[in-house]
Amino acid sequence: MTLMIKLPEAVERSLRAKAERQRLAPEDLAAHILLDALTDEVFETPEQVIERIKRLPPDPSNIRPATASLKELLENSPIDPDFDVAEWQRQWDLIEQEMKAVSRANREAEGRDF
């Protein structure tokens, strides 16, 4: 089927730019977009999926009442005699330094100064 449509200039520019990035003819990209829009499958955004999940009623089979106080369990958890707090903190400081260096390198590569 041949279909002729008139697009606003901004939409046409956007379609041409996107088609060029995907190495497609604008007409082919428009056909793909129409085909996707007219299929029975609905692809939701992650936000839409989250909202749909939030609206679901709770499933009683997934609810388990507490059998003990979490606070008490954490306060009375076994102590690891081999755990070295100072060594853990030293290693954590190294990890934080590495994360900051990676973030800084990413910002520099993207041309951002903040």
N, CA, C and O of each residue as an XYZ file, in Angstrom:
456
protein
N       0.844     -1.165      0.000
C       0.000      0.000      0.000
C       0.892      1.233      0.000
O       1.879      1.293      0.733
N       0.555      2.179     -0.795
C       1.257      3.448     -0.825
C       0.408      4.468     -0.098
O      -0.795      4.579     -0.332
N       1.052      5.209      0.786
C       0.341      6.191      1.589
C       1.147      7.473      1.559
O       2.361      7.458      1.761
N       0.478      8.571      1.308
C       1.165      9.854      1.291
C       0.653     10.673      2.473
O      -0.550     10.898      2.609
N       1.579     11.117      3.329
C       1.183     11.930      4.481
C       2.042     13.189      4.522
O       3.192     13.189      4.083
N       1.467     14.250      5.052
C       2.202     15.505      5.206
C       2.568     15.651      6.678
O       1.701     15.688      7.551
N       3.856     15.730      6.931
C       4.340     15.846      8.295
C       4.742     17.295      8.587
O       5.230     17.994      7.699
N       4.540     17.736      9.807
C       5.090     19.043     10.184
C       6.612     19.008     10.022
O       7.229     17.952     10.162
N       7.215     20.163      9.728
C       8.653     20.218      9.450
C       9.486     19.659     10.597
O      10.470     18.957     10.363
N       9.104     19.964     11.827
C       9.876     19.480     12.973
C       9.848     17.957     13.047
O      10.863     17.328     13.349
N       8.686     17.364     12.770
C       8.555     15.903     12.797
C       9.372     15.295     11.671
O      10.023     14.266     11.852
N       9.338     15.933     10.507
C      10.105     15.426      9.371
C      11.600     15.457      9.678
O      12.315     14.495      9.396
N      12.072     16.561     10.256
C      13.502     16.649     10.604
C      13.877     15.562     11.596
O      14.918     14.919     11.462
N      13.027     15.360     12.587
C      13.288     14.337     13.594
C      13.317     12.947     12.958
O      14.195     12.136     13.255
N      12.357     12.683     12.089
C      12.285     11.380     11.411
C      13.524     11.163     10.550
O      14.111     10.081     10.566
N      13.921     12.182      9.803
C      15.113     12.045      8.950
C      16.376     11.818      9.784
O      17.219     10.995      9.427
N      16.505     12.546     10.893
C      17.688     12.399     11.740
C      17.739     10.998     12.356
O      18.792     10.362     12.387
N      16.602     10.533     12.838
C      16.570      9.201     13.446
C      16.835      8.126     12.393
O      17.545      7.156     12.660
N      16.269      8.295     11.204
C      16.486      7.328     10.118
C      17.960      7.284      9.735
O      18.515      6.213      9.487
N      18.584      8.453      9.689
C      20.007      8.494      9.338
C      20.845      7.771     10.388
O      21.770      7.034     10.046
N      20.522      7.982     11.679
C      21.262      7.296     12.751
C      21.098      5.784     12.653
O      22.013      5.031     12.986
N      19.918      5.341     12.190
C      19.665      3.902     12.083
C      20.015      3.359     10.699
O      19.804      2.181     10.414
N      20.546      4.221      9.852
C      20.928      3.858      8.478
C      19.737      3.268      7.715
O      19.843      2.227      7.065
N      18.606      3.966      7.815
C      17.389      3.579      7.113
C      16.901      4.753      6.272
O      17.235      5.907      6.540
N      16.115      4.446      5.265
C      15.431      5.505      4.533
C      14.313      6.026      5.438
O      13.694      5.238      6.152
N      14.042      7.327      5.427
C      12.972      7.862      6.271
C      11.643      7.146      6.055
O      10.879      6.945      7.000
N      11.371      6.764      4.812
C      10.115      6.065      4.505
C      10.064      4.704      5.205
O       9.019      4.290      5.708
N      11.219      4.012      5.229
C      11.266      2.701      5.878
C      11.078      2.828      7.389
O      10.384      2.024      8.011
N      11.711      3.858      7.971
C      11.546      4.078      9.397
C      10.090      4.408      9.720
O       9.541      3.898     10.697
N       9.467      5.251      8.909
C       8.054      5.593      9.131
C       7.184      4.340      9.032
O       6.244      4.176      9.811
N       7.488      3.464      8.089
C       6.726      2.224      7.942
C       6.903      1.346      9.180
O       5.939      0.748      9.659
N       8.143      1.266      9.703
C       8.395      0.484     10.920
C       7.618      1.055     12.107
O       7.038      0.313     12.899
N       7.617      2.390     12.217
C       6.908      3.038     13.320
C       5.411      2.742     13.228
O       4.780      2.420     14.235
N       4.849      2.847     12.042
C       3.420      2.544     11.867
C       3.130      1.077     12.167
O       2.136      0.762     12.821
N       3.981      0.193     11.700
C       3.778     -1.233     11.950
C       3.791     -1.523     13.451
O       2.944     -2.261     13.956
N       4.754     -0.939     14.157
C       4.818     -1.130     15.607
C       3.578     -0.570     16.291
O       3.048     -1.176     17.222
N       3.119      0.588     15.826
C       1.958      1.226     16.453
C       0.675      0.439     16.211
O      -0.262      0.524     17.006
N       0.623     -0.312     15.140
C      -0.614     -1.015     14.781
C      -0.623     -2.486     15.161
O      -1.613     -3.178     14.922
N       0.459     -2.973     15.745
C       0.465     -4.366     16.184
C      -0.317     -4.490     17.479
O      -0.533     -3.503     18.183
N      -0.735     -5.696     17.786
C      -1.522     -5.934     18.990
C      -0.671     -5.880     20.251
O      -1.195     -5.676     21.346
N       0.637     -6.062     20.105
C       1.502     -6.053     21.270
C       1.648     -4.626     21.786
O       1.805     -3.683     21.010
N       1.595     -4.485     23.094
C       1.765     -3.174     23.713
C       3.054     -3.200     24.505
O       3.212     -4.004     25.423
N       3.968     -2.325     24.152
C       5.229     -2.230     24.866
C       5.149     -1.036     25.799
O       5.118      0.116     25.368
N       5.115     -1.337     27.075
C       4.999     -0.282     28.058
C       6.376      0.236     28.443
O       7.378     -0.469     28.330
N       6.402      1.461     28.893
C       7.639      2.002     29.430
C       7.843      1.394     30.813
O       6.888      0.906     31.416
N       9.066      1.413     31.321
C       9.281      0.891     32.682
C       8.391      1.598     33.712
O       7.902      0.970     34.651
N       8.188      2.897     33.529
C       7.341      3.649     34.466
C       5.898      3.142     34.429
O       5.245      3.041     35.468
N       5.400      2.820     33.221
C       4.033      2.310     33.100
C       3.907      0.937     33.761
O       2.899      0.643     34.404
N       4.920      0.110     33.603
C       4.904     -1.214     34.236
C       4.878     -1.058     35.754
O       4.122     -1.746     36.440
N       5.702     -0.155     36.276
C       5.741      0.068     37.729
C       4.390      0.546     38.230
O       3.909      0.071     39.259
N       3.770      1.485     37.516
C       2.456      1.988     37.928
C       1.410      0.870     37.910
O       0.570      0.791     38.806
N       1.463      0.007     36.889
C       0.507     -1.100     36.805
C       0.714     -2.066     37.969
O      -0.254     -2.559     38.547
N       1.964     -2.335     38.311
C       2.267     -3.228     39.436
C       1.779     -2.614     40.746
O       1.220     -3.308     41.595
N       1.994     -1.305     40.903
C       1.553     -0.633     42.132
C       0.043     -0.733     42.324
O      -0.434     -0.770     43.458
N      -0.710     -0.776     41.231
C      -2.172     -0.832     41.322
C      -2.698     -2.240     41.597
O      -3.881     -2.406     41.891
N      -1.840     -3.249     41.505
C      -2.280     -4.614     41.767
C      -2.621     -4.781     43.247
O      -1.933     -4.233     44.109
N      -3.675     -5.532     43.541
C      -3.981     -5.768     44.958
C      -2.941     -6.710     45.565
O      -2.329     -7.500     44.847
N      -2.739     -6.632     46.878
C      -1.770     -7.536     47.501
C      -2.230     -8.986     47.399
O      -3.422     -9.284     47.472
N      -1.273     -9.865     47.232
C      -1.552    -11.296     47.160
C      -1.303    -11.884     48.551
O      -0.159    -11.924     49.004
N      -2.363    -12.342     49.238
C      -2.195    -12.865     50.602
C      -1.168    -13.984     50.709
O      -0.557    -14.157     51.764
N      -0.967    -14.743     49.639
C       0.003    -15.833     49.718
C       1.444    -15.310     49.790
O       2.355    -16.051     50.156
N       1.645    -14.043     49.443
C       2.987    -13.453     49.499
C       3.268    -12.753     50.826
O       4.377    -12.271     51.055
N       2.281    -12.700     51.683
C       2.440    -11.993     52.952
C       2.724    -13.003     54.058
O       1.933    -13.916     54.298
N       3.859    -12.830     54.725
C       4.209    -13.697     55.846
C       4.378    -12.832     57.086
O       5.205    -11.920     57.098
N       3.624    -13.102     58.100
C       3.764    -12.287     59.309
C       5.129    -12.494     59.959
O       5.731    -13.563     59.856
N       5.595    -11.453     60.624
C       6.888    -11.519     61.301
C       6.844    -12.564     62.409
O       5.827    -12.734     63.082
N       7.949    -13.252     62.585
C       8.036    -14.259     63.655
C       8.955    -13.801     64.774
O       9.030    -14.432     65.829
N       9.661    -12.688     64.533
C      10.577    -12.172     65.555
C      10.815    -10.693     65.277
O      10.438    -10.183     64.221
N      11.427    -10.026     66.206
C      11.760     -8.615     66.065
C      13.060     -8.481     65.277
O      14.092     -9.017     65.680
N      13.010     -7.775     64.167
C      14.213     -7.572     63.364
C      15.273     -6.829     64.175
O      16.460     -7.145     64.090
N      14.847     -5.853     64.951
C      15.779     -5.089     65.781
C      16.531     -6.021     66.729
O      17.753     -5.941     66.853
N      15.796     -6.898     67.388
C      16.443     -7.824     68.326
C      17.370     -8.804     67.606
O      18.459     -9.110     68.092
N      16.934     -9.290     66.449
C      17.781    -10.218     65.694
C      19.078     -9.555     65.276
O      20.143    -10.169     65.350
N      19.000     -8.289     64.833
C      20.211     -7.592     64.411
C      21.113     -7.275     65.602
O      22.336     -7.380     65.509
N      20.511     -6.892     66.704
C      21.306     -6.581     67.897
C      21.990     -7.825     68.462
O      23.059     -7.728     69.065
N      21.380     -8.982     68.268
C      21.919    -10.220     68.845
C      22.535    -11.129     67.789
O      22.688    -12.329     68.015
N      22.891    -10.563     66.634
C      23.484    -11.394     65.589
C      24.873    -11.857     66.023
O      25.536    -11.181     66.810
N      25.310    -12.993     65.518
C      26.621    -13.509     65.936
C      27.742    -12.562     65.505
O      27.645    -11.895     64.475
N      28.769    -12.516     66.282
C      29.920    -11.671     66.001
C      30.962    -12.515     65.282
O      31.283    -13.626     65.704
N      31.487    -11.966     64.181
C      32.528    -12.659     63.421
C      33.878    -12.278     64.028
O      34.295    -11.125     63.918
N      34.561    -13.217     64.660
C      35.832    -12.873     65.313
C      36.916    -12.479     64.314
O      37.890    -11.827     64.690
N      36.762    -12.869     63.032
C      37.772    -12.556     62.021
C      37.508    -11.226     61.328
O      38.305    -10.796     60.495
N      36.396    -10.567     61.661
C      36.054     -9.312     60.991
C      36.909     -8.180     61.551
O      36.915     -7.924     62.755
N      37.629     -7.509     60.656
C      38.517     -6.411     61.041
C      37.898     -5.107     60.537
O      37.923     -4.821     59.340
N      37.351     -4.330     61.449
C      36.665     -3.090     61.076
C      37.617     -2.122     60.382
O      37.247     -1.501     59.385
N      38.821     -1.989     60.889
C      39.782     -1.055     60.296
C      40.126     -1.463     58.864
O      40.193     -0.612     57.977
N      40.341     -2.747     58.634
C      40.654     -3.228     57.285
C      39.460     -3.042     56.354
O      39.624     -2.656     55.196
N      38.265     -3.317     56.858
C      37.056     -3.125     56.047
C      36.933     -1.661     55.648
O      36.650     -1.356     54.489
N      37.145     -0.748     56.602
C      37.040      0.683     56.313
C      38.092      1.117     55.301
O      37.811      1.935     54.425
N      39.315      0.568     55.415
C      40.377      0.890     54.453
C      39.980      0.455     53.046
O      40.145      1.210     52.088
N      39.457     -0.768     52.924
C      39.034     -1.265     51.614
C      37.864     -0.447     51.069
O      37.801     -0.160     49.873
N      36.940     -0.074     51.955
C      35.792      0.718     51.510
C      36.252      2.094     51.018
O      35.731      2.594     50.021
N      37.207      2.703     51.695
C      37.753      3.990     51.268
C      38.374      3.880     49.876
O      38.214      4.779     49.052
N      39.083      2.779     49.613
C      39.665      2.563     48.280
C      38.580      2.440     47.211
O      38.715      2.984     46.115
N      37.511      1.728     47.537
C      36.396      1.574     46.585
C      35.765      2.928     46.296
O      35.473      3.241     45.141
N      35.549      3.740     47.336
C      34.968      5.072     47.132
C      35.871      5.947     46.273
O      35.387      6.680     45.410
N      37.169      5.875     46.502
C      38.102      6.645     45.682
C      38.026      6.218     44.223
O      38.057      7.058     43.323
N      37.929      4.917     43.989
C      37.839      4.410     42.626
C      36.534      4.859     41.964
O      36.533      5.250     40.797
N      35.425      4.803     42.707
C      34.142      5.241     42.143
C      34.189      6.724     41.783
O      33.682      7.125     40.735
N      34.799      7.544     42.651
C      34.919      8.973     42.363
C      35.788      9.209     41.136
O      35.483     10.083     40.324
N      36.863      8.445     40.990
C      37.745      8.589     39.825
C      37.012      8.215     38.544
O      37.165      8.884     37.522
N      36.225      7.161     38.593
C      35.455      6.743     37.413
C      34.423      7.812     37.062
O      34.251      8.156     35.893
N      33.741      8.334     38.077
C      32.750      9.385     37.829
C      33.411     10.623     37.227
O      32.886     11.222     36.288
N      34.557     10.997     37.772
C      35.283     12.160     37.264
C      35.702     11.928     35.810
O      35.561     12.824     34.977
N      36.206     10.751     35.503
C      36.628     10.432     34.128
C      35.429     10.453     33.183
O      35.539     10.921     32.050
N      34.298      9.952     33.642
C      33.087      9.979     32.808
C      32.654     11.408     32.528
O      32.307     11.741     31.394
N      32.672     12.264     33.560
C      32.287     13.665     33.367
C      33.226     14.348     32.383
O      32.779     15.095     31.512
N      34.529     14.096     32.516
C      35.491     14.692     31.614
C      35.279     14.204     30.184
O      35.372     14.987     29.239
N      34.995     12.919     30.025
C      34.763     12.359     28.686
C      33.499     12.942     28.053
O      33.412     13.073     26.832
N      32.522     13.291     28.893
C      31.283     13.883     28.387
C      31.390     15.395     28.265
O      30.452     16.046     27.804
N      32.524     15.961     28.673
C      32.713     17.397     28.555
C      32.006     18.217     29.606
O      31.724     19.396     29.391
N      31.714     17.604     30.750
C      31.043     18.331     31.825
C      32.068     18.652     32.903
O      33.000     17.886     33.146
N      31.875     19.800     33.542
C      32.833     20.226     34.564
C      32.343     19.995     35.985
O      33.132     20.124     36.921
N      31.079     19.660     36.183
C      30.543     19.564     37.547
C      30.646     18.183     38.093
O      30.239     17.937     39.229
